[in-house]
């Protein structure tokens, strides 16, 4: 029991930042956890309560409120991201809400130096919102038809490979539904970790998987250029490879928002048609009724 406990929990003093203003630790790895509650939830059916309480007393001489083990960050972070992406109820509506927030922030009156920095941040956030839409819309649509899953594996250019654990399941007598479920989860996990930065490659992935055709006037090249600017802002300190400063103006942000919104609605509509939904949204529409 003690080994299990220390595999999952640790003293917050070892890894958590201390918030002097709040007078306590910031439990960034989960918590605070109560040793008695955690041990009871796992071992109550198998171990006598007095043995559990004996360990609790020992643990409480070290610490009363426990943090999650910081060494397990990859596991819980991956699960958290997976849950967030797969449970997103309406990715397109989420995108529209993000864009609305960016527009409101852009209209705030600030000093010019602060304004320049704010515009750069908002410009970057538009690309982030669009890439979030790409992955969430894709993952939340892929189970609508088994052919989409087959297309994604065969044609989706995702470099997905079946793990040895999943490949072995049929030979262990596991039911087909369990094998299917494990395979779909593995595909989704792979898609979440895949790159969604190149809009051209993203559209190719959508077209190959869902057999859709995005409109010819879709602003793919403009978004590709904006993504390159985003990379300069984030990774090069706001300068391009030649050392030229990337300046984001109100007009540049407005143009990017318009292009991103147009691309999003075109992609949403194309996918709507492909998955037998006939409603076509216009750029100013918000899909409060349509659940994707």
C-alpha positions in Angstrom: 0.0 0.0 0.0 2.8 2.4 0.9 4.6 1.7 -2.4 1.3 2.4 -4.3 0.8 5.6 -2.4 4.2 7.0 -3.2 3.9 6.0 -6.8 0.8 8.3 -7.1 1.3 11.0 -4.5 4.1 13.1 -2.9 4.7 15.9 -0.4 3.7 19.2 -2.2 6.9 20.7 -0.8 8.9 18.5 -3.2 7.4 19.9 -6.4 4.6 22.4 -6.0 5.2 26.2 -6.0 4.4 27.9 -2.7 1.9 30.9 -3.0 3.0 33.2 -0.2 0.0 35.5 -0.9 -2.4 32.6 -0.5 -0.5 31.0 2.3 -0.3 27.6 0.8 0.9 25.4 -2.1 -0.4 25.6 -5.7 -1.3 22.0 -6.4 -0.4 22.0 -10.1 -0.2 18.2 -10.2 -3.6 17.6 -8.6 -4.8 17.8 -5.1 -4.8 18.4 -2.2 -5.4 14.7 -1.6 -6.3 13.1 1.7 -4.2 9.9 2.4 -7.1 8.2 4.2 -9.6 8.8 1.4 -7.2 7.7 -1.3 -6.1 4.5 0.4 -9.7 3.6 1.4 -10.9 4.0 -2.1 -8.4 1.5 -3.4 -7.8 -1.0 -0.6 -10.9 -0.9 1.6 -12.3 -4.2 0.1 -9.1 -6.1 0.5 -7.2 -4.8 3.6 -8.4 -4.5 7.1 -9.2 -0.9 8.1 -6.8 -0.9 11.0 -3.9 -1.7 8.7 -5.0 1.2 6.4 -5.3 3.6 9.4 -1.9 2.5 10.6 -0.4 3.6 7.3 -2.4 6.8 7.3 -1.1 7.7 10.7 2.5 7.1 9.5 1.9 9.2 6.4 0.4 12.1 8.3 3.5 12.4 10.4 5.1 13.5 7.1 2.2 15.5 5.5 -1.5 16.0 5.8 -2.4 17.3 2.3 -0.7 15.5 -0.6 0.0 16.4 -4.2 -0.2 14.1 -7.2 3.1 12.6 -8.1 4.9 15.1 -10.4 6.7 12.2 -12.1 3.3 11.1 -13.5 2.7 14.3 -15.3 2.9 12.8 -18.8 0.2 10.3 -18.0 -2.4 12.6 -16.5 -1.6 15.4 -19.0 -2.2 13.1 -22.0 -5.4 11.8 -20.4 -6.5 15.4 -19.7 -5.9 16.5 -23.3 -7.6 13.4 -24.7 -10.7 14.0 -22.5 -10.8 17.7 -23.5 -10.6 17.0 -27.2 -12.9 14.1 -27.4 -15.6 15.6 -25.1 -15.7 18.9 -27.0 -19.5 19.2 -27.8 -19.4 21.6 -30.7 -15.9 22.5 -32.0 -17.2 25.0 -34.5 -19.2 27.0 -31.9 -16.1 26.9 -29.6 -14.1 28.4 -32.4 -16.6 31.2 -33.0 -16.7 32.0 -29.3 -12.9 32.2 -29.3 -12.9 34.5 -32.3 -15.5 36.7 -30.6 -13.3 37.0 -27.5 -10.3 37.9 -29.7 -12.3 40.7 -31.5 -13.4 42.2 -28.1 -9.8 42.2 -26.8 -8.5 43.8 -30.0 -11.0 46.7 -29.6 -9.7 47.6 -26.1 -8.0 51.0 -25.9 -4.3 50.6 -24.8 -1.0 52.4 -25.1 0.6 51.8 -28.5 3.5 49.7 -27.2 1.0 47.5 -25.3 -1.3 47.5 -28.3 1.5 46.1 -30.6 2.2 43.3 -28.1 -1.5 42.6 -27.7 -2.1 42.4 -31.4 0.8 39.9 -31.7 -0.8 37.8 -29.0 -4.2 37.9 -30.5 -2.8 37.1 -34.0 -1.2 34.0 -32.5 -4.4 33.0 -30.7 -6.4 33.1 -34.0 -4.1 30.4 -35.4 -4.3 28.4 -32.2 -8.1 28.6 -32.2 -8.2 27.4 -35.9 -5.8 24.5 -35.2 -7.9 23.5 -32.2 -11.0 23.4 -34.5 -9.1 21.3 -37.0 -8.3 18.5 -34.5 -11.5 18.6 -32.5 -13.8 18.6 -35.5 -11.9 15.8 -37.1 -11.8 13.6 -34.0 -15.4 14.2 -33.2 -16.5 13.2 -36.7 -14.4 10.2 -37.3 -16.7 7.7 -35.6 -19.8 8.8 -37.6 -19.0 6.0 -40.2 -16.5 3.1 -40.1 -15.4 4.1 -43.6 -13.9 7.3 -42.1 -11.8 5.3 -39.7 -10.6 3.0 -42.6 -9.9 6.1 -44.8 -7.9 7.8 -42.0 -5.7 4.7 -41.5 -5.2 4.0 -45.2 -5.2 7.5 -46.8 -5.1 10.1 -44.0 -1.3 10.6 -44.1 -1.2 10.5 -40.3 1.6 7.9 -40.0 -0.6 5.9 -37.7 0.7 2.4 -36.8 -1.1 -0.2 -34.7 0.7 -0.9 -31.4 1.8 -4.4 -30.5 -0.6 -4.5 -27.6 -3.6 -3.9 -29.9 -2.4 -6.2 -32.6 -2.2 -9.0 -30.0 -5.8 -8.6 -28.8 -7.5 -10.8 -31.4 -5.2 -13.7 -30.4 -6.0 -13.3 -26.8 -9.7 -14.0 -27.5 -10.8 -10.4 -26.8 -14.2 -9.5 -28.2 -14.3 -7.4 -31.4 -16.0 -4.5 -29.6 -13.1 -4.2 -27.2 -10.5 -4.4 -30.1 -12.5 -1.8 -32.0 -12.6 0.5 -29.0 -8.9 0.2 -28.2 -8.1 0.8 -31.9 -10.3 4.0 -32.1 -8.8 5.4 -28.9 -5.3 4.7 -30.2 -6.2 6.5 -33.5 -7.6 9.5 -31.6 -4.5 9.7 -29.3 -2.3 9.6 -32.4 -4.3 12.4 -34.0 -4.2 14.6 -30.9 -0.4 14.4 -30.9 -0.1 14.8 -34.7 0.8 18.1 -36.3 -2.1 20.4 -37.4 0.1 23.4 -38.3 0.0 23.1 -42.1 -3.5 24.0 -43.2 -2.8 22.5 -46.7 -1.9 19.1 -45.1 -4.9 19.4 -42.8 -7.3 20.0 -45.7 -5.7 17.0 -47.5 -6.3 14.9 -44.4 -10.0 15.9 -44.2 -10.5 15.3 -47.9 -8.9 11.9 -47.8 -10.7 10.8 -44.6 -14.2 12.2 -45.1 -14.3 12.2 -49.0 -15.1 16.0 -49.0 -14.1 18.8 -51.4 -13.4 22.1 -49.8 -14.3 25.2 -51.9 -11.6 26.4 -54.4 -11.7 29.9 -52.9 -10.8 28.5 -49.4 -8.0 30.9 -48.1 -5.5 28.1 -47.5 -2.5 30.0 -48.7 -3.3 33.1 -46.6 -3.6 30.9 -43.5 -0.3 29.2 -44.3 1.4 32.6 -44.5 -0.2 33.7 -41.3 0.9 30.5 -39.6 4.5 31.2 -40.7 4.1 34.7 -39.1 2.8 33.1 -36.0 5.9 30.8 -35.9 8.1 33.9 -36.2 6.3 35.6 -33.4 6.4 32.6 -31.0 9.8 31.1 -31.9 12.0 33.9 -33.3 11.2 36.7 -31.0 8.9 38.4 -33.5 11.5 38.4 -36.4 11.6 36.4 -39.6 14.7 34.4 -40.8 16.3 37.6 -42.2 15.9 39.4 -39.0 13.0 41.6 -40.1 10.5 42.6 -37.5 7.0 41.1 -37.9 4.6 43.9 -37.2 0.9 43.0 -36.6 -1.5 45.8 -37.4 -5.2 46.1 -36.7 -5.8 45.4 -40.4 -3.5 42.3 -40.4 -5.4 40.9 -37.4 -8.8 41.7 -39.0 -7.8 40.0 -42.3 -6.6 36.9 -40.4 -9.8 36.7 -38.4 -11.8 37.0 -41.7 -9.8 34.3 -43.5 -9.8 32.0 -40.5 -13.6 32.4 -40.1 -14.2 31.8 -43.8 -12.0 28.7 -43.8 -13.7 27.4 -40.7 -17.2 27.8 -42.1 -16.2 26.2 -45.4 -14.7 23.2 -43.6 -17.7 22.9 -41.3 -20.1 23.0 -44.2 -18.2 20.5 -46.3 -18.1 18.1 -43.4 -21.8 18.7 -42.7 -22.7 17.6 -46.2 -20.4 14.6 -46.1 -21.9 13.3 -42.9 -25.4 13.6 -44.2 -26.3 16.9 -42.6 -27.8 19.2 -45.1 -27.9 22.5 -43.2 -25.3 24.9 -44.6 -24.3 27.7 -42.4 -23.4 31.2 -43.5 -20.4 33.0 -42.2 -22.4 35.0 -39.6 -24.4 32.0 -38.4 -23.7 30.3 -35.1 -24.6 26.6 -34.9 -26.4 26.6 -31.5 -28.7 23.9 -32.7 -26.3 21.7 -34.6 -24.2 19.4 -32.5 -21.1 18.1 -34.2 
